[in-house]
Amino acid sequence: MEQALAIYNAVANSGAGAEWRRAVQGAAHIHYDRGEFEAAAAAMIAFLDSDPPAQERGPALLLLGAAQQQAGQAGEARESLEEYIESDGVATAHARLKLASVLSADGDDSAAIEELDLALTEELPPPQETEALFALARNQETAQRMDEALATRERLSSEAATPFERGEALWELLALASHINEGQRAQEALVTLARDYPWHPRALESLGLPQYAPAPTLSSADRGVVLFSHRSNEQAQETFRLSLEEDASAAGQARAHYYLALLAERADLPDDALTEYDAALAALEGLEGDRLFGEAAWERALLLESLGRSEEAVAAYAGLAASSPASERAPEALFRAGFLRLRAGLAEDAITHWTAYLQTADGEETARARFWLAQAALAIGDTQSANLHLTEASQIAPWSYFGLRAVAILEAEPPLPLDEPVPETPATDWTAVQTWLASWAGPEDTAAIPKLTDDSPWRRGLELLLAGLQDEADDQFAALTNDLAGQPWPLYRLARALDDQGQVSAAARAAARLIGDRVDAPPGILRLAYPSDYLDLATAEAEANGFPPLLLLALIRQESFFQPDAESFAGALGLTQVIPTTADEIAGQLNEPDFAYSDLLRPTVSLRFGAHYLGSQLELFAGDIPAALAAYNGGPGNSLRWQEAAAGDPDLLLETIDLSETRAYVQLVLEHYARYRLAYGLAEGPTLPLP
């Protein structure tokens, strides 16, 4: 970014005409992204003073108004945004949102409400619609339009874009309803917040509030779940003990004992936990179809397995599947029973459990069942059955981990080398891609081609992009991709158009949506879904750390989907999503004393740090790619434990990982890697040869 800004400034100081305008726009975009709003505004004022063409003036006005708003220049922002709106710009709804914020800050709530109402008449992407509704509710309340504010917050509580925002809407609804003495509505919001969003910070705050109406009531068990979700363990335990006294029903007793068991596990009291699980299951005797029965039986079996009491765990898993076959946990219980039997050398018993698992599985899980049935068959010397199962796995879900591994085993492929180079990327044969698309989607409706770029959603996204409002453009393109789901040709045209605009992440998402699980997708369209952005940097850093560049791209795709400014809830930053504590460790190893966390938002730094960390894990795990990926996500200590238990078998390793997030991460990165290898000419078909 620093280098780009220097280039833009150099051109701006010496250039003229269209070249000068592009440089000034580029510099303004960088200033805005970096939070340097006054500098961005100054650049746009100079740009507009140059009397740019009409098609460039609108985006410049929008960025100017946005920068002035962020800089606290209310009067100037209002003037710029109103001029943009009067010009009937295609992103007028977004300009109205910003204008409403300016008006609200000036105390003109009525005018702000009017702008927000107008913005909401247009088709805003979900994040902006949610933003508009929150702002509308606040302004309605300030303007003493309480009934309208209540209605808006109730709408948000069910329609906000994310669960977190829906929980926040319930909290605001609760506060407003209690303020205007709407006790029943306040009570309903309080109970819904606690019951449906117990993990939300506001749910914990709500426990300290009074009850506003006789019903619905927030029970001790409801309160206990909130306390449990926030790891207030001692208080949660007291609350569930109280619940046992208050609620004598089977469901009430089972719920309390179940959470007391989980709390005992947290306290490292496994015997107490088993006693509580047994009590929960006993309370539900005759009610084995209850969801809680399946959950309690599952957690009890997991605990027995973690304690090394394998025989009891197998019996518990099998018992769950037999007594509660409709439980969501039943299929995985059958799998775990078979897995433990195979690990114990009892392959025929494993086949019995996995055959039952196969009957419950669908899609990718069917491939998993077939894959492990093949391993059990090989263990008893039944090569013919093993090959049949592997063939089925490869055909049922060829892009899944288990389908990819099945092909590698069937073809006896040698393990992937850590020094695998990347060939030159060939030019894409778009005619071949379109022939493939027509072969299953039918001929393209040529009349629809110009419609995509003429329609408002695309033009609005492009306007936001030209204005340098990247996050809002991303939201618009994401909404457009969702709208086109199930329409192959429009998705294809959208992916191509996004790629032409340099929108790598958005183009990849659209292309991936188009491809789905189709194994016959040509390399050209695969490369659009699995892009080579940062390949030069990735090649240098990956090779310096002893592993293939495409593995690093696969990791980046999973970690950040090629968004350099990505930031997770855990504070991980950049393309490779390095967390601050790990970044400090890496900075010391790389001898970078001046390192700052914000540097991770620079691709060069993020790739260097991420490649170094992955390379160090590969060194620690002797080139074991799955174990290194598990360490990257779940920590080297955990991965050492998993690798030791798996005895170097990559497939056993995957099933041994007991952190669901890490297991999914390893599986997905390896699936991405297989697609990258095919897309860039390192494989002739979908396969994943591992040591």
C-alpha positions in Angstrom: 0.0 0.0 0.0 2.9 2.4 0.8 4.5 1.7 -2.5 1.2 2.1 -4.4 0.6 5.4 -2.6 4.1 6.6 -3.5 3.5 5.8 -7.2 0.1 7.5 -7.2 1.6 10.6 -5.6 4.5 10.7 -8.1 2.1 10.5 -11.0 -0.2 13.1 -9.4 2.7 15.5 -9.1 3.9 15.2 -12.6 1.0 13.9 -14.7 -2.0 15.5 -16.3 -5.4 14.6 -17.7 -6.8 11.1 -17.3 -3.6 9.7 -15.9 -3.5 12.4 -13.3 -7.2 11.7 -12.4 -6.5 8.0 -12.0 -3.6 8.7 -9.7 -5.5 11.1 -7.5 -8.4 8.7 -7.3 -6.0 5.8 -6.4 -4.4 7.9 -3.7 -7.7 9.0 -2.3 -8.9 5.3 -2.1 -5.7 4.4 -0.1 -6.1 7.3 2.2 -9.8 6.4 2.9 -8.9 2.7 3.5 -6.2 3.8 6.0 -8.6 6.0 7.9 -6.9 9.2 6.6 -10.2 10.9 5.8 -9.1 14.5 5.6 -6.4 13.5 3.1 -8.9 11.5 1.1 -11.3 14.5 1.1 -8.6 16.9 0.0 -7.6 14.6 -2.9 -11.3 14.4 -4.1 -11.8 18.2 -3.8 -8.7 18.6 -6.1 -10.1 15.9 -8.4 -13.5 17.6 -8.7 -11.9 21.0 -9.2 -10.3 19.6 -12.4 -13.8 19.3 -14.0 -13.7 15.5 -14.6 -16.1 13.7 -17.0 -19.6 13.2 -15.8 -19.1 9.4 -15.3 -16.2 10.1 -12.9 -17.8 13.0 -11.0 -20.5 10.9 -9.3 -18.1 8.3 -7.7 -15.8 11.2 -6.6 -18.7 13.0 -5.0 -19.7 9.9 -3.1 -16.2 9.3 -1.8 -15.8 12.9 -0.9 -19.1 12.9 1.1 -18.1 9.6 2.8 -14.6 11.0 3.7 -16.1 14.3 5.0 -18.6 12.4 7.1 -15.9 10.3 8.7 -13.7 13.4 9.2 -16.6 15.1 11.1 -17.0 17.7 8.5 -20.8 17.7 8.7 -21.7 20.7 6.6 -19.3 19.8 3.8 -20.4 16.1 3.8 -24.1 17.1 3.6 -23.4 19.3 0.6 -21.4 16.6 -1.2 -23.9 13.8 -0.5 -26.9 15.9 -1.5 -25.2 16.8 -4.7 -24.6 13.2 -5.4 -28.2 12.3 -4.6 -29.5 15.1 -6.8 -27.5 13.7 -9.7 -29.5 10.5 -9.4 -26.4 8.3 -8.9 -27.0 4.6 -8.9 -25.6 4.3 -5.4 -28.1 6.9 -4.0 -29.3 4.5 -1.3 -25.8 4.3 0.1 -25.4 8.0 -0.1 -28.7 8.5 1.8 -27.3 6.2 4.6 -24.3 8.5 5.0 -26.4 11.6 4.7 -28.8 10.3 7.4 -25.8 9.9 9.7 -24.7 13.5 9.1 -28.2 14.7 9.7 -28.6 12.7 12.9 -25.3 14.1 14.3 -26.7 17.6 13.6 -29.8 16.7 15.6 -32.1 16.8 12.5 -33.8 13.4 13.3 -36.8 14.0 11.1 -34.7 14.6 8.0 -32.5 11.6 8.9 -35.6 9.4 9.1 -36.8 10.6 5.8 -33.5 9.7 4.2 -33.4 6.3 5.8 -37.0 5.5 4.7 -36.0 6.4 1.2 -32.8 4.3 1.3 -34.9 1.3 2.5 -37.2 1.5 -0.5 -34.2 0.4 -2.6 -32.8 -3.1 -2.7 -29.9 -2.7 -0.2 -27.5 -5.6 0.5 -28.3 -7.3 3.9 -25.4 -5.5 5.8 -26.5 -2.1 4.7 -30.2 -2.8 5.2 -29.4 -3.8 8.7 -27.3 -0.7 9.3 -30.2 1.4 7.9 -32.7 -0.2 10.2 -30.6 0.3 13.3 -30.1 3.9 12.4 -33.8 4.3 11.7 -34.8 2.9 15.1 -32.4 5.2 16.9 -33.6 8.3 15.1 -37.3 7.3 15.6 -36.6 7.0 19.3 -34.8 10.3 19.5 -37.7 11.9 17.6 -40.1 10.4 20.2 -41.8 8.2 17.6 -41.8 5.3 20.0 -44.3 3.0 18.3 -42.3 3.2 15.1 -39.1 2.6 16.9 -40.5 -0.5 18.6 -41.8 -1.8 15.2 -38.4 -1.2 13.6 -36.5 -3.0 16.4 -39.0 -5.9 16.3 -38.3 -6.2 12.6 -34.5 -6.2 13.2 -34.9 -8.9 15.9 -35.9 -11.3 13.1 -34.4 -9.8 9.9 -31.0 -8.4 10.9 -28.2 -9.8 8.8 -26.4 -11.8 11.5 -27.4 -13.6 14.8 -25.2 -11.1 16.7 -27.2 -8.2 15.3 -30.5 -9.9 16.0 -29.4 -10.3 19.6 -28.4 -6.7 19.8 -31.8 -5.7 18.3 -33.6 -7.6 21.1 -31.5 -5.8 23.7 -32.5 -2.4 22.2 -36.1 -3.5 22.0 -36.0 -4.6 25.6 -34.5 -1.3 26.7 -37.0 0.8 24.7 -40.1 -1.3 25.7 -39.1 -1.0 29.4 -38.5 2.7 29.1 -42.1 3.4 27.8 -43.7 0.9 30.2 -44.4 -1.8 27.7 -43.7 -4.5 30.2 -45.0 -7.4 28.3 -43.0 -6.6 25.2 -39.9 -6.0 27.3 -40.4 -9.3 29.0 -40.8 -11.2 25.7 -37.6 -9.6 24.4 -35.7 -10.5 27.5 -36.7 -14.1 27.4 -36.1 -14.5 23.7 -32.6 -12.9 24.1 -31.7 -15.3 26.9 -33.2 -18.4 25.3 -32.2 -17.9 21.7 -28.9 -16.1 22.0 -27.5 -17.2 25.4 -23.9 -16.6 24.0 -24.6 -13.0 23.3 -22.9 -10.5 25.7 -26.3 -8.7 26.1 -27.9 -12.0 27.3 -25.5 -11.9 30.3 -26.3 -8.3 31.0 -30.1 -9.1 30.8 -29.8 -11.5 33.8 -29.3 -8.5 36.0 -32.6 -6.8 34.9 -35.9 -7.2 36.7 -38.8 -9.2 35.3 -41.2 -6.9 33.6 -44.3 -9.1 33.4 -45.6 -12.3 34.8 -45.1 -14.3 31.6 -43.2 -15.6 29.8 -40.8 -16.3 32.7 -37.1 -16.7 32.5 -36.4 -20.0 34.5 -33.4 -20.9 36.5 -32.4 -23.3 33.8 -32.6 -20.5 31.2 -30.4 -18.3 33.4 -28.0 -21.3 33.9 -27.5 -21.7 30.1 -26.6 -18.0 29.8 -24.1 -18.3 32.7 -22.7 -21.5 31.2 -22.3 -19.9 27.8 -20.2 -17.1 29.4 -18.2 -19.5 31.5 -19.5 -18.2 34.8 -19.1 -21.8 35.9 -19.7 -21.6 39.7 -22.8 -19.4 39.2 -24.1 -21.7 36.5 -23.6 -24.7 38.8 -25.6 -23.1 41.6 -28.3 -22.1 39.2 -28.7 -25.6 37.7 -28.8 -27.0 41.3 -31.6 -24.6 42.0 -33.3 -25.7 38.8 -33.3 -29.3 39.9 -35.4 -28.2 42.9 -37.7 -26.0 41.0 -38.5 -28.1 37.9 -39.4 -31.7 38.6 -40.4 -32.5 35.0 -38.4 -35.1 33.1 -37.2 -32.4 30.6 -36.3 -30.0 33.4 -34.4 -32.6 35.4 -32.6 -33.9 32.3 -31.6 -30.4 31.2 -30.1 -29.5 34.6 -28.2 -32.8 34.9 -26.9 -32.4 31.3 -25.4 -28.9 32.0 -24.1 -30.0 35.4 -22.2 -32.8 33.5 -20.7 -30.3 31.1 -19.7 -28.1 34.0 -18.1 -31.1 35.7 -16.1 -31.8 32.6 -14.9 -28.2 32.6 -13.7 -28.7 36.2 -11.9 -31.9 35.1 -14.1 -34.1 37.2 -14.9 -36.9 34.8 -16.5 -39.2 37.3 -18.9 -36.5 38.4 -19.7 -35.7 34.8 -20.5 -39.4 34.0 -22.8 -39.5 37.0 -24.7 -36.4 35.8 -24.9 -37.7 32.2 -26.4 -41.0 33.6 -28.9 -38.9 35.6 -29.9 -36.9 32.6 -30.4 -40.1 30.5 -32.4 -41.8 33.4 -34.7 -38.7 33.6 -35.5 -39.2 29.9 -36.2 -42.9 30.0 -39.1 -43.5 27.6 -38.3 -40.2 25.9 -35.3 -41.4 23.8 -36.6 -39.4 20.8 -36.0 -36.1 22.7 -33.1 -34.1 21.3 -31.5 -33.8 24.7 -31.3 -37.6 25.1 -29.1 -37.7 22.0 -26.9 -34.9 23.1 -26.4 -36.3 26.6 -25.7 -39.8 25.2 -23.2 -38.3 22.7 -21.3 -36.3 25.3 -21.1 -39.3 27.6 -19.7 -41.4 24.9 -17.2 -38.8 23.9 -16.0 -38.5 27.5 -15.6 -42.2 27.8 -13.5 -42.2 24.6 -11.3 -39.3 25.8 -10.7 -41.3 29.1 -9.4 -44.2 27.0 -12.4 -46.4 28.1 -12.8 -47.6 24.5 -15.0 -50.6 25.2 -17.5 -48.6 27.2 -17.4 -45.8 24.6 -18.2 -48.2 21.8 -21.1 -49.5 23.8 -22.3 -46.0 24.5 -22.1 -44.9 20.8 -23.9 -48.0 19.6 -26.5 -47.6 22.3 -27.2 -44.1 21.2 -27.7 -45.1 17.6 -30.0 -48.0 18.7 -32.1 -46.2 21.2 -32.3 -42.8 19.4 -31.9 -43.5 15.7 -33.5 -40.2 14.7 -31.0 -38.2 16.7 -28.7 -35.9 14.8 -25.9 -37.6 16.7 -26.8 -41.2 15.7 -24.8 -41.4 12.4 -21.6 -39.9 13.9 -22.0 -42.3 16.9 -22.0 -45.2 14.5 -18.9 -43.9 12.8 -17.1 -43.4 16.1 -18.0 -46.9 17.2 -16.5 -48.3 14.0 -13.5 -46.1 14.2 -12.7 -47.3 17.8 -13.1 -50.9 16.7 -10.7 -50.5 13.7 -8.2 -48.8 16.0 -8.5 -51.8 18.3 -7.7 -54.2 15.4 -11.3 -55.5 15.2 -11.9 -54.7 11.5 -15.0 -57.0 11.2 -16.7 -55.2 14.1 -15.8 -51.9 12.4 -17.5 -53.1 9.2 -20.7 -53.9 11.1 -20.9 -50.4 12.5 -19.8 -48.6 9.3 -22.3 -50.6 7.3 -25.0 -49.2 9.5 -23.5 -45.8 9.2 -23.5 -46.1 5.4 -27.3 -46.6 5.6 -27.8 -43.3 7.4 -25.3 -41.2 5.4 -25.8 -39.1 2.4 -23.6 -37.1 0.0 -20.1 -36.5 1.3 -20.8 -38.6 4.4 -21.5 -41.6 2.1 -18.0 -41.2 0.6 -16.6 -41.1 4.1 -18.4 -44.3 5.0 -17.2 -46.0 1.8 -13.6 -44.9 2.4 -13.4 -46.3 5.9 -15.2 -49.5 4.9 -12.4 -49.9 2.4 -9.8 -49.4 5.1 -11.5 -52.1 7.2 -11.7 -54.4 4.2 -8.0 -54.0 3.5 -7.3 -54.8 7.2 -8.9 -58.2 6.7 -7.3 -58.8 3.3 -10.5 -58.3 1.2 -8.9 -56.2 -1.6 -11.8 -56.7 -3.9 -14.3 -55.1 -1.5 -11.8 -52.4 -0.6 -11.5 -51.4 -4.3 -15.2 -51.4 -4.8 -15.7 -49.1 -1.8 -12.9 -46.8 -2.9 -14.4 -46.6 -6.4 -17.8 -45.7 -4.9 -16.3 -43.0 -2.7 -14.5 -41.5 -5.7 -17.7 -41.4 -7.7 -20.1 -40.2 -5.0 -18.1 -37.2 -3.9 -15.0 -36.8 -6.1 -14.1 -33.3 -4.7 -14.5 -34.3 -1.1 -11.4 -35.2 1.0 -12.5 -38.9 1.0 -13.2 -39.0 -2.7 -9.8 -37.4 -3.4 -8.0 -39.8 -1.1 -9.9 -42.8 -2.6 -8.5 -41.9 -6.0 -5.0 -41.5 -4.7 -5.1 -44.9 -3.0 -6.7 -46.7 -6.0 -4.0 -45.3 -8.3 -1.2 -45.9 -5.8 0.0 -42.4 -6.3 3.3 -41.4 -4.7 3.1 -38.8 -1.9 3.1 -35.1 -2.8 6.6 -33.7 -2.8 7.3 -30.6 -0.7 9.4 -29.1 -3.5 6.6 -29.3 -6.1 7.0 -26.3 -8.4 4.3 -24.2 -10.1 4.2 -24.4 -13.9 3.5 -21.3 -16.0 -0.2 -20.5 -15.9 -1.6 -21.0 -19.4 -4.0 -18.6 -21.0 -7.6 -19.6 -20.4 -9.6 -21.0 -23.3 -12.9 -19.4 -22.6 -14.5 -21.1 -25.6 -13.8 -24.4 -24.0 -15.2 -23.2 -20.7 -18.4 -22.1 -22.4 -18.7 -25.4 -24.3 -18.5 -27.2 -21.0 -21.1 -24.9 -19.5 -23.5 -25.4 -22.4 -23.1 -29.2 -22.1 -25.0 -29.2 -18.8 -26.7 -25.8 -18.6 -27.9 -25.6 -22.1 -27.3 -22.7 -24.6 -26.9 -19.2 -23.2 -29.7 -16.7 -23.5 -27.7 -14.1 -25.3 -30.4 -11.5 -24.6 -29.5 -11.8 -20.9 -25.8 -10.9 -21.4 -26.2 -7.1 -21.5 -28.9 -7.3 -18.8 -26.4 -8.1 -16.1 -24.3 -5.0 -16.7 -27.3 -2.8 -17.3 -29.2 -3.8 -14.1 -29.0 -1.6 -11.0 -27.3 -4.1 -8.7 -24.2 -4.5 -10.9 -24.0 -0.8 -11.7 -24.4 0.1 -8.0 -21.6 -2.3 -7.1 -19.4 -0.8 -9.8 -20.2 2.8 -8.6 -19.2 1.9 -5.1 -16.0 0.3 -6.4 -15.1 3.4 -8.4 -15.8 5.5 -5.3 -13.3 3.4 -3.3 -16.0 2.1 -0.9 -14.6 -1.5 -1.2 -16.5 -3.0 1.7 -19.9 -1.8 0.4 -19.0 -2.9 -3.1 -18.1 -6.4 -1.7 -21.5 -6.6 0.0 -23.3 -5.6 -3.2 -21.4 -8.1 -5.3 -22.1 -10.8 -2.7 -25.8 -10.1 -2.7 -25.8 -10.2 -6.5 -24.0 -13.6 -6.5 -26.6 -14.9 -4.1 -29.4 -13.6 -6.3 -28.0 -15.5 -9.3 -27.6 -18.8 -7.5 -29.0 -21.6 -9.7 -28.5 -19.5 -12.9 -25.3 -20.9 -14.4 -24.9 -18.5 -17.4 -25.5 -15.3 -15.4 -23.2 -16.6 -12.7 -20.5 -17.2 -15.3 -20.9 -13.7 -16.8 -20.8 -12.2 -13.3 -17.6 -14.1 -12.4 -16.0 -12.9 -15.6 -17.1 -9.3 -15.1 -15.9 -9.3 -11.5 -12.5 -10.7 -12.6 -12.3 -8.0 -15.3 -12.7 -5.4 -12.5 -10.0 -6.9 -10.4 -12.4 -8.3 -7.8 -10.6 -11.5 -7.2 -12.4 -12.6 -4.1 -15.9 -11.8 -5.4 -15.1 -13.5 -8.8 -13.8 -16.6 -7.1 -17.0 -16.9 -5.0 -19.2 -16.5 -8.0 -17.1 -19.1 -10.0 -17.1 -21.5 -7.1 -20.9 -21.2 -6.9 -21.1 -22.0 -10.6 -18.8 -25.0 -10.4 -20.3 -26.6 -7.3 -19.1 -30.2 -7.1 -18.8 -30.7 -10.8 -15.7 -32.8 -11.3 -15.4 -32.1 -15.1 -14.9 -28.4 -14.7 -12.2 -27.2 -17.1 -9.0 -25.8 -15.6 -9.8 -22.3 -16.9 -13.0 -21.9 -14.7 -11.2 -23.7 -11.8 -8.5 -21.0 -12.0 -11.2 -18.3 -11.7 -12.5 -20.0 -8.5 -9.0 -20.8 -7.3 -7.1 -17.6 -8.3 -3.3 -17.1 -8.6 -3.2 -13.7 -7.0 -0.1 -13.2 -4.9 1.4 -16.3 -6.7 4.8 -14.5 -7.2 5.0 -13.6 -3.5 3.6 -17.0 -2.4 6.2 -18.7 -4.6 9.1 -16.8 -3.0 7.9 -17.2 0.5 6.8 -20.9 0.2 10.0 -22.0 -1.5 12.1 -20.2 1.1 10.2 -22.2 3.8 10.3 -25.5 2.0 6.8 -26.2 0.8 4.8 -25.8 -2.4 3.4 -22.3 -3.3 0.0 -23.7 -4.2 -0.4 -25.0 -0.7 0.1 -21.5 0.6 -2.6 -20.2 -1.8 -4.9 -23.0 -0.6 -4.3 -21.8 2.9 -4.9 -18.2 2.0 -8.2 -19.1 0.3 -9.4 -20.7 3.4 -8.1 -18.1 5.9 -9.0 -14.9 4.2 -10.4 -15.6 0.7 -7.8 -13.3 -0.7 -8.8 -10.2 1.3 -5.7 -8.4 2.6 -7.6 -6.5 5.3 -9.4 -9.6 6.7 -9.7 -9.6 10.5 -11.3 -12.3 12.5 -13.2 -12.1 15.8 -10.1 -13.6 17.4 -8.0 -10.8 16.2 -6.3 -12.7 13.4 -5.1 -10.4 10.6 -4.3 -10.3 6.9 -4.2 -12.8 4.1 -2.8 -15.6 6.3 -4.7 -14.7 9.4 -1.9 -14.6 11.9 -3.0 -13.8 15.5 -1.0 -11.1 17.4 0.6 -13.5 19.9 1.9 -15.7 17.1 3.0 -12.7 15.1 5.1 -11.5 18.1 6.9 -14.9 18.1 7.4 -14.9 14.3 8.7 -11.3 14.4 11.3 -12.4 16.9 12.4 -15.3 14.8 12.6 -13.2 11.7 14.5 -10.4 13.6 11.9 -7.7 12.8 12.0 -5.5 16.0 10.0 -2.7 14.4 7.1 -5.0 13.5 3.6 -3.6 14.2 0.3 -5.7 14.1 -1.0 -3.4 11.3 1.8 -4.7 9.1 0.0 -7.9 8.8 -2.5 -6.1 6.6 0.3 -5.7 4.0 0.4 -8.8 1.7 4.2 -9.0 1.7 4.3 -9.2 5.5 1.3 -11.5 5.9 2.7 -14.0 3.4 6.1 -13.9 4.9 4.8 -14.4 8.4 2.3 -17.1 7.4 4.8 -19.0 5.2 7.3 -18.9 8.0 4.9 -20.3 10.5 3.6 -23.0 8.2 7.1 -23.9 7.3 8.2 -24.2 10.9 5.2 -26.5 11.5 6.2 -28.7 8.5 9.7 -28.9 9.9 8.4 -29.8 13.4 6.1 -32.5 11.9 8.7 -33.9 9.5 6.9 -32.8 6.3 3.5 -34.1 7.4 1.2 -31.6 5.6 -2.1 -32.5 7.4 -0.3 -32.3 10.9 1.3 -29.0 10.0 -2.1 -27.5 8.9 -3.6 -28.8 12.1 -0.9 -27.1 14.1 -1.4 -23.8 12.1 -5.1 -23.8 13.1 -5.2 -25.7 16.4 -1.8 -25.2 17.9 1.4 -27.5 17.7 0.7 -29.0 21.1 -2.6 -30.4 20.0 -1.3 -31.5 16.7 1.6 -33.4 18.3 -1.0 -35.3 20.3 -3.1 -36.0 17.3 -0.2 -37.1 15.2 1.1 -39.4 17.9 -2.3 -41.0 18.2 -2.6 -41.4 14.4 0.9 -42.9 14.1 1.6 -40.9 11.0 -1.5 -42.0 9.0 -3.0 -38.8 7.5 -6.5 -40.3 7.3 -6.4 -41.4 11.0 -5.1 -38.0 11.9 -8.1 -36.3 10.4 -10.5 -38.4 12.3 -8.5 -38.1 15.5 -8.7 -34.3 15.6 -11.1 -33.6 18.4 -11.5 -29.8 17.7 -14.3 -29.5 15.1 -13.0 -26.2 13.7 -9.5 -27.6 13.2 -10.8 -30.8 11.6 -12.9 -28.9 9.1 -9.9 -26.5 8.5 -7.5 -29.3 7.6 -10.0 -31.0 5.4 -10.9 -27.8 3.5 -7.4 -26.6 2.9 -6.4 -30.0 1.5 -9.5 -30.0 -0.7 -8.5 -26.5 -1.9 -5.0 -27.8 -2.5 -6.2 -30.6 -4.7 -8.3 -28.2 -6.8 -5.3 -25.8 -7.1 -3.1 -28.7 -8.3 -5.6 -29.6 -11.0 -6.3 -26.0 -12.1 -2.6 -25.2 -12.5 -1.5 -28.4 -14.3 0.0 -30.4 -11.5 -2.6 -33.2 -11.6 -4.6 -34.8 -14.3 -7.7 -35.2 -12.2 -9.1 -34.7 -8.7 -6.7 -36.5 -6.3 -4.9 -36.0 -3.0 -1.9 -38.2 -2.5 -0.5 -37.9 1.0 2.2 -39.9 2.8 
